[in-house]
Amino acid sequence: MLEVRHISAGYGAVAVLHDLSFTIAEGHAVAILGANGAGKTTLLKTICGLLRASAGAIEFDGAGLARLAPYEIARRGVVMVPEGRQILGPLTVFENLRLGHLAAAERGGLVREDMEQVFALFPILAERRHQIAGQLSGGQQQMLAIGRALMGRPRLLLLDEPSLGLGPAVVAQVFETLKRVHQSGLTMLLVEQNAKRALEATDYAYVIERGRIVHQGPSQQLQSDPVVIEHYLGQIA
């Protein structure tokens, strides 16, 4: 479904990603692990068009994404849940979700039906549909950010640090929901510092250091890999 071939990218003269390649098959969930500054967020931004690769190619269902604007990429079904949630605080929960449906404009789907599916995943959003989004708790805002992305009917869901700043109980709830979404057939690419949670929620994982893939394997296998345990799993309480 997604093929990333030898991409390099960065910010101005600062190179972050270096000749990076990987693939994601349809229906799979893939994790990207790495320390702060490794290039994980830069990778997601490059895939969804917020950054332009300086070299290499990105293809989704065989079609190149490099020359497309971010909204065009989203309308093709590549939708991101950004780091820090980035909900529209002055708008209501309902209005945030309704805006998320714009990404599905060319792929059909009824707003009401899609919203009911989101409410089934996150009942608290149904209860607070008329509440100003900026008044929600951090966990509820993360649920809203995920729900907004799902309203876009993604074929590939990109998630950037969904556990960031959340308490353990909320993290468990968010990841349980992501497992359910993946089990429904949705393809996912997950960037997450909580390596234990990431490996439990995915089929395959890549480890990035300084913008390069240095380790990879089935997620279940990496949970017992000495390198991953020493550098990542050992940091999780």
Secondary structure, DSSP 8 states (H G I E B T S, - for coil): -EEEEEEEEEETTEEEEEEEEEEE-TT-EEEEE--TTSSHHHHHHHHTTSS--SEEEEEETTEE-TTS-HHHHHHTTEEEE-TT----TTSBHHHHHHHHGGGGTTS---HHHHHHHHHHH-HHHHHTTTSBGGGS-HHHHHHHHHHHHHHT--SEEEEE-TTTT--HHHHHHHHHHHHHHHHTT-EEEEE-S-HHHHHHH-SEEEEEETTEEEEEEEHHHHTT-HHHHHHTGGG--
